[in-house]
Amino acid sequence: MATYTVNPAAVAHARKLIDARQYVLDSDWGEVQPRAEAENAYLERHSWDDYAAWHLGLTEGANDATKARYAFVYGDLRRVHRSGLIACVYRASEWRHKAVELAAHDLLQRLDQMAGID
């Protein structure tokens, strides 16, 4: 099983987006999460660092500037999705990636506070 470290650039990017209210509260993550075609189109217009900023996890041992390096996407490459953060918390906890789970949980709490969700 792959192991992951938290991507500090992604955490900072997500915080910045949440603070700027660039988030979606209600979405079906299965429908809005970026597919391979959307990721490829994004990479044609943006850097690998920009792409990495949308992924809370870095796959240990994978090469930088490859899709295999980045895991736990939390947004649609434009805005943070609450459902995306929930999916990250769930997946990370399911596979015992505690650091990623806690980072996603903290971001979810920040988003909920910003949105006035009690």
N, C-alpha and C positions, 0 to 999 in steps of 0.2 A: 504494500500500500504506500502511496506517495505521502511524503511529509511536507508540511508547509510552514513558512514563517509569515508573520504579518507584514504587509506592505505598508510602511509608514506614509509613503506618498499617496496611496489610495485613501488611507484614513484621513489625511489632511485634506485631500480633494473632496471627499464626501462631507466632511465638516463644513468646508467652505460653501459647498452647494446647499447644504441644509440651512446654514446661517443666512444664505441669500434667498431662501425659500424656493429653491429649484428642486422640488420634489413632487411626487405623485402619491397621494394617500391611498387611493383605491384603484388597484389594477390586478389583473390576472397575470401573475408572473409567468405562467406557462405560455401566455400569448405575447407578452411584451419583452421578454428577455431577448437579448441580441442573438440572432442566429449567425451562422458562419458567413453568410452573404453580407449581412450588415457589418460584421466585424471586418471583413475584407475591404468593404467600401470605406469604412472608417480609417483603416490603416493606409488607404491610398491618399487620404487627405491629412492625416495626422502622424505624429511620431510614435515610436514604440513607447516612449515615456508617457505620452498622452493615453495610449491604450492601456498601459499598466495601471494608470491612476483609477481605472474603473474596476480593478480587481483587488480584493482585500488580501488574497493569499499569493505568496510566491512559492512555486514548487521547488523544493530543494533538489539540487542536482541538474535541473533543466537549464538550458542555455538561455541567456537574455535574448531579447528580440525574436522569440519564438512563442507561438500561442501556448505551447506546453508549459511555459514558465509561469503563466498567470492563471489564477483560479479564483473562484468565488466572486463573480461579477455581481454588482449590486444595483445597477442602473441600466438604462436603455442607451447609454453612450451620449446622453443629453441631460438627463435628470435622474436623481436618486428615486428609486421606487421603494416604498415601505415594504411591499411584498418581496422585493429583491433582498432587502436586509433580513426579513424574516426567513427567507429561503437560505441565506448564508448562515444564520444562527442555527437553523435546523440541520442543514447538511454538515456543518462543522461539528456540531454536538453529536450527531449520529455517528460520525467517523472519528470522534475524539480528537479533533484538532482544536484544543482548548483556547489557544491564543487567538486564533481567527474567530472562534465562537464569541469570545469576550469582546473583541474589537467590534464585531457586527452588533452584538447586544448593546454596547455603549452607544454606537451610532443610532440604533433604533430608539434608544431612550432619549437621545438628543433630538431626533426628529419628532418624536411624540411630544416632547416638552415644547418644542418650537411650534408645533401644530395645535397645541392646547388639548392634546389627548391625555386624559387622566387615567 
